[in-house]
Amino acid sequence: MVLDVKNAIQSGKTVLGIELGSTRIKAVLIGEDNAPIASGSHDWENSYVSNIWTYSVEDIWKGIQDSYQKLGNDVKERYGVTLQTVGAIGFSAMMHGYMIFNKEGELLVPFRTWRNNITEQASVELTKLFNYNIPQRWSIAHLYQAILNEEDHINEITFQTTLAGYIHWKLTGNKVLGVGEASGVFPIDLNTKNYNQKMVGQFNGLLASRNLAWTLEDILPDVLVAGESAGVLTEEGAKLLDVSGNLKPGIPLCPPEGDAGTGMVATNSIAKHTGNVSAGTSAFAMVVLEKDLSKVYPEIDLVTTPTGNLVAMAHSNNCSSDLNAWVGLFEEFTKKMGIEVDVNKLYETLFQQALQGDPDGGGLLSYGYLSGEHMTHFEEGRPLFVRSSNSNFNLANFMRIHLFTAFGAMKMGMDILLKDEKVKLDEILGHGGLFKTEGVGQSILAAALNVPVSVMETAGEGGAWGIALLGSYMINKKKTETLEEYLNEKVFKNQSVKNVSPDPKDVEGFEQFMERYKKGLGIERAAVDNLN
């Protein structure tokens, strides 16, 4: 087995995937059977600078290089060889946001991430113009808001892209995006698998009186679908990725994708009637649709799979950040008591407690709004925990309510799809950090959505594995083989899956919690207005 893997590495038959998440950059190397054989990661955090959530360019490249170096070290330790080439490379990252460049290739303003709820005027006006929901975090909303604000850099723009698109550009010289990633920049025409030309024209018409030096077509990246070639690693790109200089140029890259698309791939959720929930810093549910929704909903994004099929997304900006902060507090307490506890064991113990709580969480209430929350119309957020004098306040209910609220905002969007639009869902696949403790995140999500929730044994691999699979598909697919066929036959055919069905008492308890959640939003509003 080790010899086979070693030979695959030396002959360049492996595939490298790197994903930049909100708190971790992860690199995964997969073998000829599409299973992970080595990995490396780098922890990072966004910064709040001048009222903007951002990551610096320096931190972006430091994190990519560190995660790649750690993966290379892992390869060396496991198999005794130096990683010099691979069959393909893929990059993915958190979607949306605002990265704009001038003709010299310089970033004109600091990267504005998806987390910024600062484009409400643009979002409302564009949604009305297109009759198509344009959420605040979408790249086109950021661009139009900057225009409305009359920001100084607008006339200097020659290129707009996303974080994944930026990295791909610097490594290959190609200004492209995968269609799933592009669908979070600007609406996609499902027939052409490209930007909706009618809406492009409407946007250009909106700007006609401003006499800008560019049109939208001039500055947006080209759109590619899964399986298409997106360029090769240049000599400069190889040196930028691998500071040791061992990596050789000329490696093909697949289209850069967003974390939503790679999550769909990593959970084999690209077929109709399937869906997945990614739960980490943010929470978002992706449901592949059979047909268009009956009307425009501000709470629902319409994006696409990496192959260009229609997907409804219910996205919340906040999920596990506040929960993680509470676990950190418990960790600090144990250290003060002179007790050394493994942090993974601490998470497992606290999460298991949540299953022992009252179905509705004992009347407790929490909002994990570390940042603003578009689903409930908050530009800013304040993490908040509230209880009444007759609440059943204990550790089990405390943990249960913080897991409940991690899915609270997202559930409001999913209720539109499942209850109002009657979207058919056979099951939901869960992935991300919140599902690491076996059975807990699954049970809470099953109660929230009243749908069976499955977690695969590869759930922890996440988007880095997903983008590696897209790279594998690009170089290994048969001529007429679809991505769905490739995943079913070459990746997930013998995959182990653990399923949890919703308990009716837990479903009723979650609904009771949601009644408190909606009624209590005024308390959160007061906290935002009065706590600086």
KOLLUM-551939 format. One record per residue (C-alpha): residue in three letters; residue number from 1; z, x, y. Coordinates in steps of 0.1 Angstrom, whole numbers, plus 5000, padded with zeros to 4 digits. Layout:
 type seq    z    x    y
  ALA NUM    Z    X    Y
...
This chain:
 type seq    z    x    y
  MET   1 5000 5000 5000
  VAL   2 5010 5027 5025
  LEU   3 4980 5048 5015
  ASP   4 4957 5018 5021
  VAL   5 4971 5012 5055
  LYS   6 4969 5049 5064
  ASN   7 4932 5050 5054
  ALA   8 4926 5018 5075
  ILE   9 4943 5035 5105
  GLN  10 4923 5067 5101
  SER  11 4890 5049 5096
  GLY  12 4895 5026 5127
  LYS  13 4897 4994 5107
  THR  14 4928 4981 5124
  VAL  15 4930 4959 5155
  LEU  16 4953 4963 5185
  GLY  17 4967 4934 5205
  ILE  18 4988 4937 5236
  GLU  19 5004 4908 5255
  LEU  20 5023 4908 5287
  GLY  21 5049 4881 5286
  SER  22 5074 4873 5313
  THR  23 5102 4895 5300
  ARG  24 5085 4916 5273
  ILE  25 5052 4935 5268
  LYS  26 5044 4937 5232
  ALA  27 5018 4957 5213
  VAL  28 5009 4948 5177
  LEU  29 4986 4966 5153
  ILE  30 4971 4946 5124
  GLY  31 4955 4958 5092
  GLU  32 4925 4947 5073
  ASP  33 4944 4916 5060
  ASN  34 4953 4906 5096
  ALA  35 4990 4912 5090
  PRO  36 5010 4933 5115
  ILE  37 5015 4969 5104
  ALA  38 5031 4984 5135
  SER  39 5044 4974 5168
  GLY  40 5060 4985 5201
  SER  41 5075 4967 5230
  HIS  42 5087 4972 5266
  ASP  43 5112 4949 5284
  TRP  44 5106 4941 5320
  GLU  45 5115 4915 5346
  ASN  46 5098 4899 5376
  SER  47 5112 4906 5411
  TYR  48 5118 4881 5439
  VAL  49 5104 4899 5469
  SER  50 5098 4881 5503
  ASN  51 5102 4847 5486
  ILE  52 5075 4856 5460
  TRP  53 5080 4861 5422
  THR  54 5060 4893 5414
  TYR  55 5055 4923 5392
  SER  56 5044 4956 5408
  VAL  57 5011 4973 5397
  GLU  58 5033 5003 5388
  ASP  59 5055 4983 5365
  ILE  60 5024 4967 5349
  TRP  61 5009 5000 5338
  LYS  62 5043 5016 5330
  GLY  63 5050 4987 5307
  ILE  64 5016 4988 5290
  GLN  65 5017 5025 5285
  ASP  66 5053 5024 5272
  SER  67 5046 4996 5247
  TYR  68 5014 5014 5234
  GLN  69 5033 5047 5231
  LYS  70 5060 5031 5211
  LEU  71 5034 5015 5188
  GLY  72 5019 5049 5184
  ASN  73 5053 5064 5175
  ASP  74 5058 5036 5150
  VAL  75 5024 5044 5134
  LYS  76 5034 5081 5132
  GLU  77 5068 5074 5117
  ARG  78 5056 5048 5091
  TYR  79 5023 5063 5080
  GLY  80 5023 5100 5092
  VAL  81 4991 5097 5112
  THR  82 4982 5098 5149
  LEU  83 4965 5067 5162
  GLN  84 4932 5077 5177
  THR  85 4909 5047 5173
  VAL  86 4909 5011 5163
  GLY  87 4882 4985 5154
  ALA  88 4889 4964 5184
  ILE  89 4914 4958 5212
  GLY  90 4925 4926 5229
  PHE  91 4947 4919 5260
  SER  92 4965 4887 5269
  ALA  93 4991 4879 5295
  MET  94 5009 4851 5313
  MET  95 4983 4828 5328
  HIS  96 4974 4817 5363
  GLY  97 4988 4833 5394
  TYR  98 4970 4852 5422
  MET  99 4955 4887 5420
  ILE 100 4928 4894 5446
  PHE 101 4910 4926 5454
  ASN 102 4887 4940 5481
  LYS 103 4855 4959 5477
  GLU 104 4874 4992 5471
  GLY 105 4892 4975 5442
  GLU 106 4925 4975 5460
  LEU 107 4950 4947 5455
  LEU 108 4952 4928 5488
  VAL 109 4986 4912 5484
  PRO 110 5013 4917 5457
  PHE 111 5007 4898 5425
  ARG 112 5019 4862 5428
  THR 113 5028 4850 5394
  TRP 114 5026 4815 5378
  ARG 115 5063 4811 5386
  ASN 116 5057 4805 5423
  ASN 117 5058 4769 5434
  ILE 118 5043 4776 5468
  THR 119 5009 4758 5467
  GLU 120 5018 4721 5469
  GLN 121 4994 4713 5497
  ALA 122 4965 4730 5480
  SER 123 4974 4714 5446
  VAL 124 4975 4679 5461
  GLU 125 4942 4683 5481
  LEU 126 4922 4699 5452
  THR 127 4935 4673 5427
  LYS 128 4922 4646 5450
  LEU 129 4889 4663 5457
  PHE 130 4881 4670 5420
  ASN 131 4898 4639 5406
  TYR 132 4912 4665 5382
  ASN 133 4948 4678 5380
  ILE 134 4951 4712 5397
  PRO 135 4987 4724 5392
  GLN 136 5005 4746 5417
  ARG 137 5004 4777 5395
  TRP 138 4966 4776 5389
  SER 139 4947 4805 5405
  ILE 140 4924 4782 5425
  ALA 141 4955 4765 5440
  HIS 142 4968 4799 5451
  LEU 143 4935 4809 5466
  TYR 144 4931 4777 5486
  GLN 145 4967 4777 5497
  ALA 146 4962 4813 5511
  ILE 147 4931 4799 5529
  LEU 148 4951 4770 5543
  ASN 149 4978 4794 5554
  GLU 150 4951 4815 5572
  GLU 151 4964 4846 5556
  ASP 152 4948 4879 5569
  HIS 153 4933 4891 5537
  ILE 154 4910 4861 5530
  ASN 155 4878 4876 5544
  GLU 156 4883 4908 5525
  ILE 157 4883 4892 5490
  THR 158 4855 4903 5467
  PHE 159 4872 4896 5433
  GLN 160 4899 4872 5420
  THR 161 4913 4874 5385
  THR 162 4944 4870 5364
  LEU 163 4968 4896 5350
  ALA 164 4949 4898 5317
  GLY 165 4916 4899 5335
  TYR 166 4929 4927 5357
  ILE 167 4939 4949 5328
  HIS 168 4907 4943 5310
  TRP 169 4887 4951 5341
  LYS 170 4905 4984 5346
  LEU 171 4900 4994 5310
  THR 172 4863 4984 5306
  GLY 173 4849 4979 5340
  ASN 174 4839 4943 5331
  LYS 175 4850 4914 5352
  VAL 176 4854 4887 5325
  LEU 177 4879 4862 5312
  GLY 178 4881 4843 5279
  VAL 179 4875 4806 5284
  GLY 180 4911 4796 5277
  GLU 181 4923 4820 5304
  ALA 182 4895 4809 5327
  SER 183 4906 4772 5323
  GLY 184 4938 4781 5341
  VAL 185 4919 4796 5370
  PHE 186 4894 4768 5376
  PRO 187 4883 4736 5357
  ILE 188 4859 4742 5328
  ASP 189 4828 4722 5319
  LEU 190 4834 4715 5281
  ASN 191 4796 4714 5275
  THR 192 4787 4747 5291
  LYS 193 4820 4765 5284
  ASN 194 4819 4777 5320
  TYR 195 4833 4768 5354
  ASN 196 4826 4732 5363
  GLN 197 4796 4736 5387
  LYS 198 4800 4703 5404
  MET 199 4836 4712 5413
  VAL 200 4825 4748 5423
  GLY 201 4801 4731 5448
  GLN 202 4828 4708 5461
  PHE 203 4851 4738 5467
  ASN 204 4824 4757 5485
  GLY 205 4817 4727 5506
  LEU 206 4853 4724 5515
  LEU 207 4852 4760 5529
  ALA 208 4818 4757 5546
  SER 209 4832 4754 5581
  ARG 210 4853 4785 5577
  ASN 211 4823 4808 5576
  LEU 212 4838 4831 5549
  ALA 213 4819 4861 5536
  TRP 214 4820 4848 5500
  THR 215 4815 4818 5478
  LEU 216 4835 4810 5448
  GLU 217 4808 4822 5424
  ASP 218 4809 4856 5441
  ILE 219 4845 4863 5434
  LEU 220 4854 4847 5400
  PRO 221 4851 4866 5367
  ASP 222 4824 4856 5341
  VAL 223 4835 4833 5313
  LEU 224 4833 4842 5275
  VAL 225 4843 4824 5244
  ALA 226 4861 4837 5213
  GLY 227 4839 4860 5192
  GLU 228 4818 4873 5221
  SER 229 4819 4910 5230
  ALA 230 4836 4917 5263
  GLY 231 4828 4954 5268
  VAL 232 4841 4987 5255
  LEU 233 4870 5010 5264
  THR 234 4858 5035 5289
  GLU 235 4869 5071 5291
  GLU 236 4891 5063 5321
  GLY 237 4904 5032 5304
  ALA 238 4914 5052 5273
  LYS 239 4934 5077 5294
  LEU 240 4950 5048 5314
  LEU 241 4962 5031 5282
  ASP 242 4972 5062 5262
  VAL 243 4988 5089 5284
  SER 244 4989 5113 5255
  GLY 245 4951 5114 5255
  ASN 246 4947 5107 5217
  LEU 247 4929 5074 5220
  LYS 248 4891 5077 5219
  PRO 249 4869 5056 5242
  GLY 250 4841 5033 5230
  ILE 251 4863 5008 5213
  PRO 252 4851 4971 5217
  LEU 253 4873 4947 5235
  CYS 254 4875 4909 5229
  PRO 255 4876 4885 5259
  PRO 256 4910 4887 5276
  GLU 257 4930 4855 5270
  GLY 258 4961 4838 5284
  ASP 259 4994 4834 5265
  ALA 260 4987 4797 5259
  GLY 261 4955 4805 5240
  THR 262 4970 4833 5220
  GLY 263 4999 4810 5211
  MET 264 4974 4785 5197
  VAL 265 4958 4812 5176
  ALA 266 4991 4826 5164
  THR 267 5002 4792 5152
  ASN 268 4967 4781 5139
  SER 269 4968 4752 5163
  ILE 270 4932 4750 5176
  ALA 271 4921 4720 5156
  LYS 272 4923 4684 5168
  HIS 273 4956 4666 5160
  THR 274 4974 4700 5161
  GLY 275 4997 4713 5187
  ASN 276 5022 4741 5194
  VAL 277 5052 4747 5216
  SER 278 5059 4782 5231
  ALA 279 5095 4785 5241
  GLY 280 5107 4816 5260
  THR 281 5111 4821 5298
  SER 282 5090 4790 5302
  ALA 283 5083 4762 5278
  PHE 284 5048 4747 5272
  ALA 285 5034 4724 5247
  MET 286 4997 4725 5238
  VAL 287 4980 4695 5222
  VAL 288 4943 4697 5211
  LEU 289 4927 4664 5222
  GLU 290 4901 4642 5206
  LYS 291 4890 4627 5239
  ASP 292 4898 4628 5277
  LEU 293 4930 4612 5289
  SER 294 4927 4578 5305
  LYS 295 4936 4591 5340
  VAL 296 4948 4621 5360
  TYR 297 4984 4630 5355
  PRO 298 5001 4656 5378
  GLU 299 5024 4665 5349
  ILE 300 4996 4674 5325
  ASP 301 4973 4704 5327
  LEU 302 4939 4702 5310
  VAL 303 4929 4736 5297
  THR 304 4909 4748 5267
  THR 305 4913 4766 5234
  PRO 306 4898 4801 5232
  THR 307 4867 4784 5218
  GLY 308 4864 4759 5247
  ASN 309 4878 4727 5233
  LEU 310 4900 4704 5254
  VAL 311 4937 4708 5254
  ALA 312 4965 4690 5272
  MET 313 4994 4712 5283
  ALA 314 5028 4700 5293
  HIS 315 5043 4731 5310
  SER 316 5078 4737 5325
  ASN 317 5086 4768 5345
  ASN 318 5121 4771 5331
  CYS 319 5133 4773 5295
  SER 320 5156 4800 5281
  SER 321 5165 4822 5312
  ASP 322 5197 4803 5320
  LEU 323 5206 4800 5283
  ASN 324 5202 4837 5280
  ALA 325 5225 4843 5309
  TRP 326 5252 4822 5293
  VAL 327 5249 4842 5261
  GLY 328 5251 4873 5282
  LEU 329 5284 4860 5296
  PHE 330 5298 4855 5261
  GLU 331 5287 4890 5252
  GLU 332 5305 4904 5282
  PHE 333 5337 4885 5271
  THR 334 5336 4900 5236
  LYS 335 5333 4935 5250
  LYS 336 5362 4929 5273
  MET 337 5382 4919 5242
  GLY 338 5372 4951 5226
  ILE 339 5350 4935 5200
  GLU 340 5316 4949 5193
  VAL 341 5292 4921 5183
  ASP 342 5255 4925 5175
  VAL 343 5236 4905 5201
  ASN 344 5214 4889 5175
  LYS 345 5245 4878 5156
  LEU 346 5259 4864 5188
  TYR 347 5227 4843 5194
  GLU 348 5227 4831 5158
  THR 349 5264 4820 5159
  LEU 350 5261 4802 5193
  PHE 351 5228 4785 5183
  GLN 352 5242 4773 5150
  GLN 353 5271 4758 5169
  ALA 354 5246 4735 5187
  LEU 355 5239 4717 5155
  GLN 356 5275 4708 5152
  GLY 357 5276 4690 5186
  ASP 358 5275 4653 5194
  PRO 359 5239 4638 5191
  ASP 360 5237 4634 5229
  GLY 361 5256 4666 5238
  GLY 362 5289 4649 5245
  GLY 363 5279 4636 5280
  LEU 364 5273 4671 5294
  LEU 365 5244 4679 5317
  SER 366 5226 4711 5326
  TYR 367 5196 4722 5346
  GLY 368 5183 4757 5337
  TYR 369 5163 4759 5370
  LEU 370 5164 4796 5377
  SER 371 5131 4791 5396
  GLY 372 5114 4760 5409
  GLU 373 5102 4733 5385
  HIS 374 5069 4716 5392
  MET 375 5074 4689 5365
  THR 376 5103 4675 5386
  HIS 377 5090 4686 5420
  PHE 378 5114 4714 5429
  GLU 379 5100 4744 5449
  GLU 380 5132 4763 5442
  GLY 381 5159 4759 5415
  ARG 382 5196 4764 5410
  PRO 383 5210 4768 5375
  LEU 384 5235 4740 5372
  PHE 385 5261 4728 5346
  VAL 386 5278 4695 5352
  ARG 387 5304 4674 5333
  SER 388 5324 4644 5340
  SER 389 5361 4640 5334
  ASN 390 5355 4621 5301
  SER 391 5328 4643 5287
  ASN 392 5334 4659 5253
  PHE 393 5335 4695 5265
  ASN 394 5335 4720 5236
  LEU 395 5314 4750 5225
  ALA 396 5291 4730 5203
  ASN 397 5282 4705 5230
  PHE 398 5279 4732 5256
  MET 399 5253 4751 5235
  ARG 400 5236 4719 5224
  ILE 401 5231 4707 5260
  HIS 402 5216 4741 5271
  LEU 403 5191 4739 5243
  PHE 404 5184 4703 5252
  THR 405 5177 4712 5288
  ALA 406 5155 4741 5278
  PHE 407 5130 4714 5267
  GLY 408 5140 4687 5292
  ALA 409 5112 4692 5318
  MET 410 5086 4698 5292
  LYS 411 5096 4666 5274
  MET 412 5087 4645 5305
  GLY 413 5051 4657 5302
  MET 414 5050 4652 5264
  ASP 415 5063 4616 5268
  ILE 416 5032 4609 5288
  LEU 417 5010 4622 5260
  LEU 418 5028 4607 5230
  LYS 419 5042 4575 5245
  ASP 420 5017 4565 5272
  GLU 421 4984 4580 5260
  LYS 422 4993 4575 5223
  VAL 423 4980 4610 5214
  LYS 424 4981 4615 5176
  LEU 425 5001 4645 5164
  ASP 426 5007 4653 5128
  GLU 427 5031 4682 5136
  ILE 428 5040 4707 5162
  LEU 429 5041 4745 5155
  GLY 430 5069 4763 5173
  HIS 431 5069 4799 5183
  GLY 432 5087 4822 5208
  GLY 433 5122 4835 5212
  LEU 434 5140 4801 5210
  PHE 435 5129 4797 5174
  LYS 436 5143 4830 5161
  THR 437 5175 4815 5148
  GLU 438 5163 4796 5117
  GLY 439 5163 4758 5120
  VAL 440 5180 4754 5153
  GLY 441 5153 4754 5179
  GLN 442 5132 4734 5154
  SER 443 5158 4707 5150
  ILE 444 5163 4704 5188
  LEU 445 5125 4702 5195
  ALA 446 5120 4677 5166
  ALA 447 5146 4655 5183
  ALA 448 5130 4659 5217
  LEU 449 5095 4649 5206
  ASN 450 5102 4628 5175
  VAL 451 5076 4649 5156
  PRO 452 5080 4672 5127
  VAL 453 5083 4709 5138
  SER 454 5071 4738 5117
  VAL 455 5077 4775 5122
  MET 456 5057 4801 5104
  GLU 457 5071 4834 5091
  THR 458 5050 4851 5117
  ALA 459 5064 4830 5146
  GLY 460 5082 4860 5161
  GLU 461 5049 4880 5164
  GLY 462 5037 4856 5191
  GLY 463 5008 4862 5215
  ALA 464 5003 4899 5208
  TRP 465 4994 4890 5172
  GLY 466 4973 4861 5185
  ILE 467 4951 4883 5207
  ALA 468 4948 4909 5179
  LEU 469 4935 4881 5156
  LEU 470 4909 4872 5183
  GLY 471 4899 4909 5183
  SER 472 4897 4908 5145
  TYR 473 4875 4876 5146
  MET 474 4851 4893 5170
  ILE 475 4844 4922 5147
  ASN 476 4848 4906 5113
  LYS 477 4835 4871 5115
  LYS 478 4804 4860 5095
  LYS 479 4774 4849 5115
  THR 480 4781 4812 5116
  GLU 481 4819 4813 5109
  THR 482 4840 4794 5134
  LEU 483 4874 4806 5147
  GLU 484 4890 4776 5129
  GLU 485 4874 4786 5096
  TYR 486 4883 4823 5101
  LEU 487 4920 4815 5108
  ASN 488 4922 4790 5079
  GLU 489 4906 4813 5053
  LYS 490 4914 4849 5064
  VAL 491 4948 4845 5081
  PHE 492 4969 4815 5073
  LYS 493 4957 4805 5038
  ASN 494 4989 4817 5021
  GLN 495 5012 4815 5051
  SER 496 5048 4805 5045
  VAL 497 5059 4776 5067
  LYS 498 5093 4760 5073
  ASN 499 5093 4724 5084
  VAL 500 5120 4703 5100
  SER 501 5116 4665 5104
  PRO 502 5134 4646 5133
  ASP 503 5167 4631 5125
  PRO 504 5168 4595 5140
  LYS 505 5204 4600 5154
  ASP 506 5193 4633 5171
  VAL 507 5162 4616 5185
  GLU 508 5184 4588 5200
  GLY 509 5208 4614 5213
  PHE 510 5181 4634 5230
  GLU 511 5168 4602 5247
  GLN 512 5204 4595 5260
  PHE 513 5205 4630 5273
  MET 514 5171 4625 5291
  GLU 515 5185 4594 5308
  ARG 516 5212 4616 5323
  TYR 517 5187 4644 5330
  LYS 518 5165 4621 5351
  LYS 519 5194 4604 5369
  GLY 520 5211 4637 5377
  LEU 521 5181 4653 5395
  GLY 522 5197 4643 5428
  ILE 523 5226 4667 5420
  GLU 524 5201 4695 5414
  ARG 525 5184 4686 5447
  ALA 526 5218 4688 5465
  ALA 527 5225 4722 5449
  VAL 528 5191 4736 5460
  ASP 529 5196 4723 5496
  ASN 530 5232 4736 5499
  LEU 531 5235 4767 5478
  ASN 532 5218 4798 5490
